[in-house]
Amino acid sequence: MFNFKNVKVGSVDLDLTNPRIARIMDIYPNPTSEQIALALGSHSTEEESNTGPSYNTLVQSIKTNGGIIHPIIVNEKPDGTMIVIEGNTRVLIYKEFSDNQYSGNWDIIPAMVYDDMSIEQIDAIRLQAHLVGTRAWDPYSKAKYLENLWNKQHLTTEQIVDYCGGDKREVTNYIAAYEDMEEFYRNIVDEGEFDPTRFSAFVELQQSRVKDALVHTGFSKADFAKWVHEKKLFPLSTVRALPRILRNQQSKDTFIRSGAKDALKVLDSIGQNPSLDDVTLSELIRSIIKKIAHLKYSYVQDLRNDEENEEKELLMEAKDAIVGLCGDIEPN
């Protein structure tokens, strides 16, 4: 059960297990309030936040409305300690407004106060609020939390999916990507230089064709992490083209020397039909649909069985690009 209360901002503690804050605590065991603010996104811009309202937008909204619309969620322990389960950023904003003596009452904040919630209840609230809610965590923070549920709290992937929706493959890919990033990337960057925005590259790494390409060409996950750090794989979506790049000696040499963008230029120059440059996207798509519709089953079987087929790799890249574009243009 919970009660709606107006609680004193100074009486509630931020949740240091929040993945955004925990990320900073991996670097600074005793973070300052400024470092916590950075972790919660206080220096992000509207353009940098595509998973929900940016910090600056939230600040302006709270200031304009004179408070918050949705109450925070607090867990009150038997000793009277109150921990913020959902709403750390809003509490931080209230504290900043109070410290700066902004006009208004920023010492009291609306809250749904639960009595001594279990870990399972807390996890359910976090998952609903931040994995499928309007204030989604960034992908790295999501993965950090999922890995905690999987390895430390021993939830099954089925239980995690029941909580937050989605599918089992996405959950397992996020957990594996987080583990790879922690093992191979964190160890090669200097303290304070760990960049969680590189996480998407490690998600792409979980595709079997990308991992197989590394193995077949004599590279490792450690090499992959080094490429990510050196920005050889930039933009990060170029990971999808890595199998093609590594298979061709000329493009592989170019990649090792100067990165994926230049390597793709090498591949594009090989066998490219200049007459296609002026063809519209819709014309190309219609042609591709027609071609696929007339493929013989034996040819499809050959593609399935040939792991080294360049056309197969191009199809996989095209699929990723089309799925990504469709996701961008579909209404929310």
ROSERO-296337 format. One line per 3 residues: for each residue x, y, z of N, C-alpha, C. Coordinates in Angstrom, 1 decimal. Layout:
<sites>
X Y Z X Y Z X Y Z; ... $
</sites>
This chain:
<sites>
0.8 -1.2 0.0 0.0 0.0 0.0 0.9 1.3 0.0; 0.3 2.3 -0.5 1.0 3.6 -0.5 0.1 4.7 -0.1; 0.7 5.8 0.3 -0.1 7.0 0.7 0.5 8.2 -0.1 $
-0.5 9.1 -0.5 0.0 10.3 -1.1 0.3 11.3 0.0; 1.6 11.8 -0.1 2.0 12.8 0.9 2.8 13.9 0.2; 2.9 15.0 0.9 3.8 16.0 0.6 5.0 15.9 1.5 $
6.2 15.5 1.0 7.3 15.2 1.9 8.3 16.3 1.7; 9.1 16.4 2.8 10.2 17.4 2.8 11.3 16.9 1.8; 11.7 17.7 0.9 12.8 17.3 0.0 14.1 16.9 0.7 $
14.4 17.6 1.8 15.6 17.3 2.6 15.5 16.0 3.3; 14.3 15.4 3.4 14.2 14.2 4.2 14.2 12.9 3.3; 14.4 13.1 2.0 14.4 11.9 1.1 15.9 11.8 0.5 $
16.3 10.6 0.4 17.7 10.4 -0.1 17.5 9.9 -1.6; 18.5 10.3 -2.4 18.5 9.8 -3.8 18.9 8.4 -3.8; 18.4 7.7 -4.8 18.7 6.2 -4.9 20.0 6.0 -5.6 $
21.0 5.7 -4.8 22.4 5.5 -5.4 22.5 4.2 -6.2; 21.5 3.4 -6.2 21.5 2.2 -7.0 20.8 2.5 -8.4; 20.3 3.7 -8.6 19.8 4.1 -9.9 20.9 3.9 -10.9 $
20.6 3.2 -12.0 21.7 3.0 -13.0 22.4 4.2 -13.5; 21.7 5.3 -13.6 22.4 6.6 -14.0 23.4 7.0 -13.0; 23.1 6.9 -11.7 24.0 7.3 -10.6 25.0 6.2 -10.4 $
24.6 5.0 -10.5 25.6 3.9 -10.3 26.7 3.9 -11.3; 26.4 4.4 -12.5 27.4 4.5 -13.6 28.5 5.5 -13.1; 28.1 6.6 -12.5 29.1 7.5 -12.0 29.9 6.9 -10.8 $
29.2 6.1 -9.9 29.8 5.6 -8.8 30.8 4.5 -9.1; 30.7 3.9 -10.3 31.8 3.0 -10.8 33.1 3.7 -10.9; 33.0 5.1 -11.2 34.2 5.9 -11.3 34.6 6.6 -10.0 $
33.5 7.2 -9.4 33.7 7.9 -8.1 32.9 7.3 -7.0; 33.5 6.5 -6.1 32.8 5.8 -5.1 31.9 6.7 -4.2; 32.4 8.0 -4.0 31.6 8.9 -3.2 31.4 10.2 -4.0 $
30.4 10.1 -5.0 30.2 11.2 -5.9 29.7 12.4 -5.2; 30.1 13.6 -5.7 29.6 14.9 -5.3 28.2 15.1 -5.9; 27.5 16.1 -5.4 26.2 16.4 -5.9 26.3 16.9 -7.4 $
27.4 17.5 -7.7 27.6 17.9 -9.1 27.8 16.7 -10.0; 28.5 15.7 -9.5 28.7 14.5 -10.3 27.4 13.7 -10.5; 26.6 13.7 -9.4 25.3 13.1 -9.5 24.4 13.8 -10.5 $
24.5 15.1 -10.5 23.7 15.9 -11.5 24.1 15.6 -12.9; 25.4 15.4 -13.1 25.9 15.0 -14.4 25.4 13.6 -14.8; 25.4 12.7 -13.8 24.9 11.4 -14.1 23.4 11.4 -14.5 $
22.7 12.2 -13.9 21.2 12.3 -14.1 20.9 13.1 -15.4; 21.9 13.7 -16.0 21.7 14.3 -17.3 21.5 15.8 -17.2; 22.0 16.5 -16.2 21.7 17.9 -16.1 22.4 18.7 -17.1 $
23.4 18.1 -17.8 24.1 18.9 -18.8 23.8 18.4 -20.2; 22.7 17.6 -20.3 22.3 17.1 -21.6 21.5 18.2 -22.3; 21.4 18.1 -23.6 20.6 19.1 -24.4 19.4 18.3 -24.9 $
18.4 19.1 -25.5 17.2 18.4 -26.0 17.6 17.5 -27.1; 18.6 17.9 -27.9 19.0 17.0 -29.0 19.6 15.7 -28.6; 20.3 15.8 -27.4 21.0 14.6 -26.9 20.1 13.6 -26.3 $
18.8 14.0 -26.0 17.9 13.1 -25.3 16.8 12.6 -26.2; 16.9 11.4 -26.7 15.9 10.9 -27.5 15.1 9.8 -26.9; 15.3 9.6 -25.6 14.5 8.6 -24.8 13.5 9.2 -23.9 $
13.3 10.5 -23.9 12.4 11.2 -23.0 12.8 12.6 -22.9; 12.1 13.4 -22.0 12.4 14.8 -21.8 13.8 15.0 -21.4; 14.5 15.9 -21.9 15.9 16.2 -21.5 15.8 16.9 -20.1 $
17.0 16.9 -19.4 17.0 17.6 -18.1 16.6 19.0 -18.2; 17.1 19.8 -19.2 16.8 21.2 -19.3 15.3 21.4 -19.6; 14.7 20.5 -20.4 13.2 20.6 -20.6 12.5 20.4 -19.3 $
12.9 19.4 -18.5 12.2 19.1 -17.3 12.3 20.3 -16.3; 13.5 20.9 -16.2 13.7 22.0 -15.4 12.8 23.1 -15.8; 12.7 23.4 -17.0 11.8 24.5 -17.5 10.3 24.2 -17.2 $
9.9 22.9 -17.4 8.6 22.6 -17.2 8.2 22.7 -15.7; 9.1 22.3 -14.8 8.8 22.4 -13.4 8.8 23.8 -12.9; 9.7 24.6 -13.5 9.7 26.0 -13.1 8.4 26.7 -13.6 $
8.0 26.4 -14.8 6.8 27.1 -15.4 5.6 26.7 -14.7; 5.4 25.4 -14.3 4.2 24.9 -13.7 4.2 25.1 -12.1; 5.4 25.5 -11.6 5.5 25.7 -10.2 5.5 24.4 -9.4 $
5.9 23.3 -10.1 6.0 22.0 -9.4 5.9 20.9 -10.4; 5.7 19.7 -9.9 5.6 18.5 -10.7 4.2 18.1 -10.9; 3.9 17.4 -12.0 2.5 16.9 -12.2 2.4 15.5 -11.6 $
3.4 14.7 -11.9 3.4 13.3 -11.4 4.2 13.2 -10.1; 3.7 12.6 -9.1 4.4 12.5 -7.8 5.6 11.6 -7.9; 6.6 11.8 -7.1 7.7 10.8 -7.1 7.3 9.6 -6.3 $
8.1 8.5 -6.4 7.8 7.3 -5.7 8.9 7.1 -4.7; 8.5 6.9 -3.4 9.4 6.8 -2.3 9.2 5.5 -1.5; 10.3 4.9 -1.1 10.2 3.7 -0.2 10.6 4.1 1.2 $
9.7 4.0 2.1 10.0 4.4 3.5 10.3 3.1 4.3; 11.6 3.0 4.8 12.0 1.9 5.5 11.6 1.9 6.9; 11.7 0.8 7.6 11.2 0.7 9.0 11.8 1.8 10.0 $
13.1 2.1 9.7 13.8 3.1 10.5 13.4 4.6 10.1; 12.5 4.7 9.2 12.1 6.1 8.8 12.8 6.7 7.6; 13.9 6.0 7.2 14.6 6.5 6.0 13.8 6.4 4.8 $
13.8 7.5 3.9 13.0 7.5 2.7 13.9 7.6 1.5; 13.8 6.6 0.6 14.6 6.5 -0.6 13.8 6.7 -1.8; 14.3 7.6 -2.7 13.6 7.8 -3.9 13.7 6.6 -4.9 $
12.6 6.0 -5.3 12.6 4.9 -6.2 12.5 5.4 -7.6; 11.6 6.3 -7.8 11.3 6.9 -9.1 11.1 8.4 -9.0; 12.0 9.2 -9.6 11.9 10.6 -9.5 13.2 11.3 -9.0 $
14.3 10.6 -9.1 15.6 11.2 -8.6 15.9 12.5 -9.2; 15.7 12.6 -10.6 16.0 13.9 -11.3 15.1 15.0 -10.8; 13.8 14.7 -10.5 12.9 15.8 -10.0 13.3 16.2 -8.6 $
13.7 15.3 -7.8 14.1 15.7 -6.5 15.4 16.5 -6.6; 16.3 16.2 -7.4 17.5 17.0 -7.6 17.2 18.4 -8.1; 16.2 18.5 -9.0 15.8 19.8 -9.5 15.2 20.7 -8.3 $
14.3 20.0 -7.5 13.8 20.8 -6.4 14.9 21.3 -5.5; 15.9 20.4 -5.2 16.9 20.8 -4.3 17.7 22.0 -4.9; 18.0 21.9 -6.2 18.7 23.0 -6.8 17.9 24.3 -6.8 $
16.6 24.2 -7.0 15.7 25.4 -6.9 15.7 26.0 -5.5; 15.7 25.1 -4.5 15.7 25.5 -3.1 17.0 26.2 -2.8; 18.1 25.6 -3.2 19.4 26.1 -2.9 19.6 27.5 -3.6 $
19.1 27.7 -4.8 19.2 28.9 -5.5 18.1 29.9 -5.1; 17.2 29.5 -4.2 16.2 30.4 -3.7 15.3 31.0 -4.8; 14.9 30.1 -5.7 14.0 30.4 -6.7 12.6 30.7 -6.1 $
11.8 31.5 -6.7 10.5 31.8 -6.2 9.6 30.6 -6.2; 8.9 30.3 -5.1 8.1 29.1 -5.0 8.5 28.3 -3.8; 7.7 27.3 -3.6 8.0 26.4 -2.5 8.6 25.1 -3.0 $
9.9 25.0 -2.8 10.7 23.9 -3.4 11.2 23.0 -2.3; 10.7 23.2 -1.0 11.1 22.4 0.1 10.2 21.2 0.3; 9.0 21.2 -0.4 8.0 20.1 -0.3 7.8 19.6 -1.6 $
7.7 18.2 -1.8 7.5 17.6 -3.1 6.4 16.5 -2.9; 5.4 16.5 -3.9 4.4 15.4 -3.8 5.0 14.0 -4.0; 4.5 13.1 -3.2 5.1 11.7 -3.3 4.1 10.6 -3.0 $
4.3 9.5 -3.7 3.6 8.3 -3.3 4.5 7.5 -2.4; 4.2 7.4 -1.2 5.1 6.8 -0.2 4.7 5.4 0.1; 5.5 4.4 -0.2 5.3 3.0 0.1 6.0 2.6 1.4 $
5.4 1.6 2.0 6.0 1.1 3.3 6.9 -0.1 3.0; 8.2 0.1 3.2 9.2 -1.0 3.2 8.9 -2.0 2.0; 9.1 -1.5 0.8 8.9 -2.3 -0.4 10.0 -3.4 -0.5 $
9.6 -4.5 -1.1 10.5 -5.6 -1.3 11.3 -5.2 -2.6; 12.4 -6.0 -2.7 13.3 -5.8 -3.9 12.5 -6.0 -5.2; 11.6 -7.0 -5.2 10.8 -7.3 -6.3 9.8 -6.2 -6.7 $
9.2 -5.6 -5.7 8.3 -4.4 -5.9 9.1 -3.2 -6.5; 10.3 -3.0 -6.0 11.1 -1.9 -6.4 11.5 -2.1 -7.9; 12.0 -3.3 -8.2 12.3 -3.7 -9.6 11.2 -3.5 -10.5 $
10.0 -3.9 -10.1 8.8 -3.8 -11.0 8.5 -2.3 -11.3; 8.7 -1.4 -10.3 8.4 0.0 -10.5 9.5 0.6 -11.4; 10.7 0.3 -11.2 11.8 0.8 -12.0 11.7 0.3 -13.5 $
11.4 -0.9 -13.7 11.3 -1.5 -15.0 10.1 -0.8 -15.8; 9.0 -0.7 -15.1 7.8 0.0 -15.8 8.1 1.4 -16.1; 8.8 2.1 -15.1 9.0 3.6 -15.3 10.1 3.9 -16.3 $
11.1 3.0 -16.4 12.3 3.4 -17.1 12.6 2.6 -18.3; 12.0 1.4 -18.4 12.3 0.6 -19.6 11.1 0.7 -20.6; 9.9 1.0 -20.1 8.8 1.1 -21.1 8.0 2.4 -20.8 $
8.5 3.2 -19.8 7.8 4.5 -19.5 8.3 5.7 -20.3; 7.8 6.8 -19.9 8.1 8.1 -20.6 9.5 8.6 -20.3; 10.1 8.2 -19.1 11.4 8.7 -18.7 12.4 7.5 -18.9 $
12.5 7.0 -20.1 13.4 5.9 -20.3 14.8 6.2 -20.0; 15.5 5.2 -19.4 16.9 5.3 -19.2 17.6 5.2 -20.6; 18.8 5.7 -20.6 19.6 5.5 -21.8 20.0 4.1 -22.0 $
20.3 3.6 -23.2 20.5 2.1 -23.4 21.6 1.5 -22.4; 22.7 2.2 -22.2 23.7 1.6 -21.3 23.1 1.4 -19.9; 22.4 2.4 -19.4 21.8 2.3 -18.0 20.8 1.2 -18.0 $
20.0 1.1 -19.0 19.1 -0.1 -19.1 19.8 -1.4 -19.0; 20.9 -1.5 -19.8 21.6 -2.7 -19.8 22.3 -3.0 -18.4; 22.8 -2.0 -17.8 23.4 -2.2 -16.5 22.4 -2.7 -15.5 $
21.2 -2.2 -15.6 20.1 -2.7 -14.6 19.7 -4.1 -15.0; 19.5 -4.4 -16.3 19.1 -5.7 -16.7 20.2 -6.7 -16.2; 21.5 -6.4 -16.4 22.6 -7.3 -16.0 22.5 -7.5 -14.5 $
22.2 -6.5 -13.7 22.0 -6.6 -12.3 20.9 -7.6 -11.9; 19.8 -7.5 -12.6 18.6 -8.4 -12.4 19.0 -9.8 -12.7; 19.7 -10.0 -13.8 20.1 -11.3 -14.3 21.2 -12.0 -13.5 $
22.3 -11.3 -13.2 23.4 -11.9 -12.6 23.4 -11.8 -11.0; 22.8 -10.7 -10.5 22.9 -10.5 -9.0 21.6 -10.9 -8.3; 20.5 -10.6 -9.0 19.2 -10.9 -8.4 18.6 -12.2 -8.9 $
19.3 -12.7 -10.0 19.0 -14.0 -10.5 17.5 -14.2 -11.0; 17.1 -13.1 -11.6 15.8 -13.2 -12.4 16.0 -13.9 -13.7; 15.1 -14.6 -14.2 15.2 -15.2 -15.5 14.8 -14.2 -16.5 $
15.3 -14.5 -17.8 14.9 -13.6 -18.9 13.4 -13.5 -19.0; 12.7 -14.6 -18.8 11.2 -14.6 -18.9 10.6 -13.7 -17.8; 11.2 -13.6 -16.6 10.7 -12.7 -15.6 10.9 -11.3 -16.0 $
12.1 -11.0 -16.5 12.4 -9.6 -16.9 11.5 -9.2 -18.0; 11.3 -10.1 -19.0 10.3 -9.7 -20.1 8.9 -9.5 -19.6; 8.5 -10.3 -18.6 7.2 -10.1 -18.0 7.0 -8.7 -17.4 $
8.1 -8.3 -16.8 8.1 -7.0 -16.1 8.0 -5.8 -17.2; 8.9 -5.9 -18.2 9.1 -4.7 -19.0 8.7 -4.9 -20.5; 8.2 -6.1 -20.8 7.8 -6.3 -22.2 9.0 -6.5 -23.1 $
8.9 -6.3 -24.4 10.0 -6.5 -25.3 10.1 -8.0 -25.6; 11.3 -8.5 -26.0 11.4 -9.9 -26.2 12.7 -10.4 -25.6; 12.8 -11.7 -25.5 13.9 -12.3 -24.8 15.2 -12.0 -25.5 $
15.3 -12.0 -26.8 16.5 -11.8 -27.5 17.1 -10.4 -27.2; 16.2 -9.4 -27.2 16.7 -8.0 -26.9 17.3 -8.0 -25.5; 16.6 -8.6 -24.5 17.1 -8.6 -23.1 18.5 -9.3 -23.1 $
18.6 -10.5 -23.7 19.9 -11.2 -23.6 21.0 -10.5 -24.4; 20.6 -9.8 -25.5 21.6 -9.0 -26.2 22.1 -7.9 -25.4; 21.2 -7.2 -24.7 21.6 -6.0 -23.9 22.6 -6.5 -22.7 $
22.2 -7.6 -22.1 23.1 -8.1 -21.0 24.4 -8.5 -21.5; 24.5 -9.2 -22.6 25.7 -9.6 -23.2 26.6 -8.4 -23.7; 25.9 -7.4 -24.3 26.6 -6.2 -24.7 27.2 -5.5 -23.5 $
26.4 -5.4 -22.4 26.9 -4.7 -21.2 28.2 -5.5 -20.7; 28.1 -6.8 -20.7 29.3 -7.6 -20.1 30.5 -7.4 -21.0; 30.3 -7.4 -22.3 31.4 -7.2 -23.3 32.0 -5.8 -23.1 $
31.2 -4.8 -23.0 31.6 -3.4 -22.9 32.4 -3.3 -21.6; 32.0 -3.9 -20.5 32.7 -3.8 -19.2 34.0 -4.5 -19.2; 34.0 -5.7 -19.9 35.2 -6.5 -19.9 36.3 -6.0 -20.8 $
35.9 -5.6 -22.0 36.9 -5.3 -23.1 37.1 -3.8 -23.3; 36.1 -2.9 -23.1 36.2 -1.5 -23.4 36.6 -0.7 -22.1; 36.0 -1.0 -21.0 36.3 -0.2 -19.8 37.8 -0.3 -19.4 $
38.4 -1.4 -19.7 39.8 -1.6 -19.3 40.8 -0.9 -20.1; 40.4 -0.4 -21.3 41.4 0.3 -22.2 41.2 1.8 -22.2; 40.2 2.3 -21.5 40.0 3.8 -21.5 40.5 4.3 -20.1 $
40.9 5.6 -20.1 41.4 6.2 -18.9 40.2 6.5 -18.0; 40.4 6.6 -16.7 39.4 7.0 -15.8 38.7 8.3 -16.2; 37.4 8.3 -16.2 36.7 9.4 -16.6 36.4 9.5 -18.1 $
37.0 8.6 -18.9 36.8 8.7 -20.4 35.8 7.6 -20.9; 35.3 6.8 -20.0 34.4 5.8 -20.4 33.2 6.4 -21.0; 32.8 6.0 -22.2 31.8 6.7 -22.9 30.6 5.7 -23.1 $
29.5 5.9 -22.3 28.4 4.9 -22.4 27.6 5.0 -23.7; 27.8 6.1 -24.5 27.1 6.2 -25.8 27.7 5.3 -26.8; 28.8 4.7 -26.5 29.4 3.7 -27.5 28.7 2.3 -27.3 $
27.8 2.2 -26.4 27.1 0.9 -26.1 26.5 0.3 -27.3; 25.9 1.1 -28.2 25.2 0.5 -29.3 26.1 -0.3 -30.2; 27.4 0.0 -30.2 28.3 -0.8 -31.0 28.4 -2.2 -30.4 $
28.3 -2.4 -29.1 28.4 -3.7 -28.5 27.1 -4.4 -28.6; 26.0 -3.7 -28.8 24.8 -4.4 -29.1 24.9 -5.0 -30.5; 25.4 -4.3 -31.4 25.6 -4.8 -32.8 26.5 -6.0 -32.8 $
27.5 -6.0 -31.9 28.5 -7.0 -31.8 27.8 -8.4 -31.5; 26.6 -8.3 -30.9 26.0 -9.6 -30.5 25.4 -10.4 -31.7; 25.3 -9.7 -32.9 24.9 -10.4 -34.0 25.9 -11.5 -34.4 $
25.4 -12.7 -34.6 26.3 -13.9 -34.9 27.2 -13.6 -36.1; 26.7 -12.9 -37.1 27.5 -12.7 -38.3 28.7 -11.8 -38.0; 28.5 -10.8 -37.1 29.6 -9.9 -36.7 30.6 -10.7 -35.9 $
30.2 -11.4 -34.9 31.1 -12.2 -34.1 31.9 -13.3 -35.0; 31.1 -13.9 -35.9 31.8 -14.9 -36.7 32.8 -14.2 -37.6; 32.6 -13.0 -38.1 33.5 -12.3 -38.9 34.8 -12.0 -38.2 $
34.7 -11.7 -36.9 35.9 -11.4 -36.1 36.7 -12.7 -36.0; 36.1 -13.8 -35.7 36.8 -15.1 -35.5 37.4 -15.6 -36.8; 36.7 -15.5 -37.9 37.2 -16.0 -39.2 38.3 -15.2 -39.7 $
38.5 -13.9 -39.3 39.5 -13.1 -39.8 40.7 -12.8 -38.8; 40.6 -13.6 -37.7 41.7 -13.6 -36.7 41.7 -12.5 -35.7; 40.5 -11.8 -35.5 40.4 -10.7 -34.6 39.6 -11.2 -33.4 $
39.5 -10.3 -32.3 38.8 -10.7 -31.1 38.0 -9.6 -30.6; 37.2 -9.8 -29.5 36.4 -8.8 -28.9 37.3 -7.6 -28.4; 38.5 -8.0 -27.9 39.4 -7.0 -27.5 39.8 -6.0 -28.6 $
40.0 -6.6 -29.8 40.3 -5.7 -31.0 39.1 -4.9 -31.3; 37.9 -5.4 -31.2 36.7 -4.7 -31.5 36.6 -3.5 -30.5; 36.8 -3.7 -29.2 36.7 -2.6 -28.3 37.7 -1.5 -28.6 $
38.9 -1.9 -29.0 40.0 -1.0 -29.4 39.5 -0.1 -30.6; 38.8 -0.8 -31.5 38.3 0.0 -32.7 37.3 1.0 -32.3; 36.4 0.5 -31.4 35.4 1.4 -30.9 36.0 2.6 -30.2 $
37.0 2.4 -29.3 37.7 3.5 -28.6 38.4 4.4 -29.5; 39.0 3.9 -30.6 39.8 4.7 -31.5 38.8 5.3 -32.6; 37.5 5.1 -32.5 36.5 5.6 -33.4 36.8 5.1 -34.8 $
37.3 3.9 -34.9 37.4 3.3 -36.3 36.1 2.9 -36.7; 35.2 2.6 -35.8 33.8 2.2 -36.1 32.9 3.4 -35.8; 32.9 4.4 -36.7 32.2 5.6 -36.6 31.6 6.0 -37.9 $
30.3 6.2 -38.0 29.3 6.1 -36.9 29.2 4.6 -36.5; 28.6 4.4 -35.3 28.6 3.1 -34.7 27.8 2.1 -35.5; 26.9 2.6 -36.4 26.1 1.7 -37.2 27.0 1.0 -38.2 $
28.2 1.5 -38.4 29.1 0.8 -39.4 29.5 -0.6 -38.9; 29.2 -0.9 -37.7 29.5 -2.3 -37.2 28.8 -3.3 -38.0; 27.6 -2.9 -38.5 26.8 -3.9 -39.4 27.6 -4.3 -40.6 $
28.4 -3.4 -41.1 29.2 -3.6 -42.3 30.5 -4.3 -42.1; 30.8 -4.6 -40.8 32.1 -5.1 -40.5 32.4 -6.5 -41.2; 31.5 -7.4 -41.3 31.8 -8.7 -42.0 32.2 -8.4 -43.4 $
31.6 -7.5 -44.1 32.0 -7.2 -45.5 33.4 -6.6 -45.5; 33.6 -5.6 -44.6 34.8 -4.9 -44.6 36.0 -5.9 -44.3; 35.9 -6.8 -43.4 37.0 -7.6 -43.0 37.2 -8.7 -44.0 $
36.2 -9.1 -44.8 36.4 -10.1 -45.8 37.2 -9.7 -47.0; 37.2 -8.4 -47.3 37.9 -7.9 -48.5 39.3 -7.4 -48.0; 40.4 -7.8 -48.5 41.7 -7.5 -48.1 41.9 -6.0 -48.2 $
41.5 -5.4 -49.3 41.7 -4.0 -49.5 40.9 -3.1 -48.5; 39.7 -3.5 -48.3 38.9 -2.7 -47.4 39.3 -2.9 -46.0; 39.8 -4.1 -45.7 40.3 -4.4 -44.3 41.5 -3.6 -44.0 $
42.4 -3.5 -45.0 43.6 -2.7 -44.7 43.3 -1.2 -44.5; 42.3 -0.8 -45.3 41.9 0.6 -45.2 41.2 0.8 -43.8; 40.4 -0.1 -43.4 39.7 0.0 -42.1 40.7 0.1 -41.0 $
41.7 -0.8 -40.9 42.7 -0.8 -39.9 43.5 0.5 -39.9; 43.7 1.1 -41.0 44.5 2.3 -41.2 43.7 3.5 -40.8; 42.4 3.6 -41.3 41.7 4.9 -41.2 40.2 4.8 -40.8 $
39.7 3.5 -40.7 38.3 3.4 -40.1 37.3 2.9 -41.2; 36.1 2.7 -40.6 35.1 2.0 -41.4 34.5 2.9 -42.5; 34.4 4.2 -42.3 33.9 5.1 -43.4 34.7 5.0 -44.7 $
36.0 5.1 -44.5 36.9 5.0 -45.7 36.9 3.6 -46.3; 36.8 2.6 -45.4 36.7 1.2 -45.9 35.5 0.9 -46.7; 34.4 1.5 -46.3 33.1 1.4 -47.1 33.2 2.1 -48.4 $
34.0 3.2 -48.5 34.2 3.8 -49.8 34.9 2.9 -50.7; 35.9 2.2 -50.2 36.6 1.2 -51.0 35.7 0.2 -51.6; 34.8 -0.4 -50.7 33.9 -1.4 -51.1 32.9 -0.9 -52.1 $
32.4 0.4 -51.9 31.4 1.0 -52.8 32.0 1.2 -54.2; 33.3 1.4 -54.3 34.0 1.6 -55.6 34.2 0.4 -56.4; 34.0 -0.8 -55.7 34.2 -2.1 -56.3 32.9 -2.6 -56.9 $
32.8 -2.6 -58.2 31.6 -3.1 -58.9 30.4 -2.2 -58.8; 30.5 -0.9 -58.4 29.4 0.0 -58.3 29.0 0.5 -59.7; 27.7 0.4 -59.9 27.1 0.9 -61.2 26.8 2.4 -61.1 $
27.5 3.3 -61.8 27.3 4.7 -61.6 25.9 5.1 -62.0; 25.2 4.3 -62.9 23.9 4.7 -63.3 22.9 4.7 -62.2; 23.2 4.0 -61.1 22.3 3.9 -60.0 22.3 5.1 -59.1 $
23.3 5.9 -59.2 23.4 7.1 -58.3 22.2 8.0 -58.4; 21.6 8.1 -59.6 20.5 9.1 -59.7 19.2 8.4 -59.6; 19.1 7.1 -59.3 17.8 6.5 -59.1 17.2 6.8 -57.8 $
15.9 7.1 -57.7 15.3 7.4 -56.5 15.2 6.2 -55.6; 14.9 6.5 -54.3 14.8 5.4 -53.3 13.6 4.5 -53.6; 12.5 5.2 -54.0 11.3 4.4 -54.3 11.5 3.5 -55.5 $
12.3 3.9 -56.5 12.6 3.1 -57.7 13.4 1.9 -57.3; 14.4 2.2 -56.5 15.3 1.1 -56.0 14.5 0.1 -55.2; 13.7 0.5 -54.3 12.9 -0.4 -53.5 12.0 -1.3 -54.3 $
11.3 -0.6 -55.3 10.4 -1.4 -56.1 11.2 -2.5 -56.9; 12.4 -2.1 -57.4 13.2 -3.1 -58.1 13.6 -4.2 -57.2; 14.0 -3.9 -56.0 14.5 -4.9 -55.0 13.3 -5.9 -54.7 $
12.2 -5.3 -54.4 11.0 -6.2 -54.1 10.7 -7.1 -55.3; 10.8 -6.6 -56.5 10.5 -7.4 -57.7 11.6 -8.5 -57.8; 12.8 -8.2 -57.6 13.9 -9.1 -57.7 13.7 -10.3 -56.7 $
13.4 -9.9 -55.4 13.3 -10.9 -54.4 12.1 -11.8 -54.6; 11.0 -11.2 -55.2 9.8 -12.0 -55.5 10.1 -13.1 -56.5; 11.1 -12.9 -57.4 11.4 -13.9 -58.4 12.6 -14.7 -58.2 $
13.1 -14.7 -56.9 14.3 -15.5 -56.6 13.9 -17.0 -56.6; 14.7 -17.8 -57.1 14.5 -19.3 -57.0 14.8 -19.8 -55.6; 14.0 -20.8 -55.2 14.2 -21.3 -53.9 15.6 -21.9 -53.7 $
16.2 -22.5 -54.7 17.5 -23.1 -54.7 18.6 -22.0 -54.4; 18.3 -20.8 -55.0 19.2 -19.7 -54.7 19.2 -19.2 -53.3; 18.0 -19.2 -52.7 17.8 -18.8 -51.3 18.5 -19.8 -50.4 $
18.4 -21.1 -50.8 19.1 -22.1 -50.0 20.6 -21.9 -50.0; 21.1 -21.6 -51.2 22.5 -21.3 -51.4 23.0 -20.2 -50.5; 22.2 -19.1 -50.4 22.5 -18.0 -49.6 22.5 -18.4 -48.1 $
21.6 -19.2 -47.7 21.5 -19.6 -46.3 22.7 -20.4 -45.9; 23.2 -21.2 -46.8 24.3 -22.1 -46.5 25.7 -21.6 -46.7; 25.8 -20.4 -47.4 27.1 -19.8 -47.7 27.4 -18.7 -46.7 $
28.2 -18.9 -45.7 28.5 -17.9 -44.7 29.4 -16.8 -45.3; 30.1 -17.1 -46.4 31.0 -16.1 -46.9 30.4 -15.3 -48.1; 29.1 -15.4 -48.4 28.5 -14.8 -49.5 28.3 -13.3 -49.3 $
29.0 -12.5 -50.2 28.9 -11.0 -50.0 27.5 -10.5 -50.2; 26.7 -11.1 -51.1 25.4 -10.7 -51.3 24.5 -10.9 -50.1; 24.8 -12.0 -49.4 24.1 -12.3 -48.2 24.4 -11.2 -47.1 $
25.6 -10.8 -47.0 26.0 -9.7 -46.1 25.3 -8.4 -46.5; 25.3 -8.1 -47.8 24.6 -6.9 -48.2 23.1 -6.9 -47.8; 22.5 -8.0 -48.0 21.1 -8.2 -47.6 20.9 -7.9 -46.1 $
21.8 -8.5 -45.3 21.7 -8.3 -43.9 21.9 -6.8 -43.5; 22.8 -6.1 -44.2 23.0 -4.7 -43.9 21.8 -3.9 -44.3; 21.2 -4.3 -45.5 20.0 -3.6 -46.0 18.9 -3.8 -45.0 $
18.7 -5.0 -44.5 17.6 -5.3 -43.5 17.8 -4.4 -42.3; 19.0 -4.3 -41.8 19.2 -3.4 -40.6 18.9 -2.0 -40.9; 19.4 -1.5 -42.1 19.1 -0.1 -42.4 17.7 0.2 -42.6 $
16.9 -0.8 -43.3 15.5 -0.6 -43.5 14.7 -0.6 -42.2; 15.0 -1.6 -41.3 14.4 -1.6 -40.0 14.6 -0.4 -39.2; 15.8 0.1 -39.2 16.1 1.4 -38.5 15.4 2.5 -39.1 $
15.3 2.7 -40.4 14.6 3.8 -41.0 13.1 3.7 -40.7; 12.6 2.5 -40.8 11.1 2.3 -40.5 10.8 2.7 -39.1; 11.7 2.4 -38.2 11.5 2.8 -36.8 11.6 4.3 -36.6 $
12.4 4.9 -37.4 12.5 6.4 -37.3 11.3 7.1 -37.9; 10.6 6.5 -38.9 9.5 7.3 -39.6 8.2 6.8 -39.1; 8.1 5.7 -38.3 6.8 5.3 -37.8 6.4 6.3 -36.7 $
5.1 6.6 -36.6 4.6 7.5 -35.5 4.8 6.8 -34.2; 5.1 7.6 -33.1 5.2 7.0 -31.8 3.8 6.5 -31.3 $
</sites>
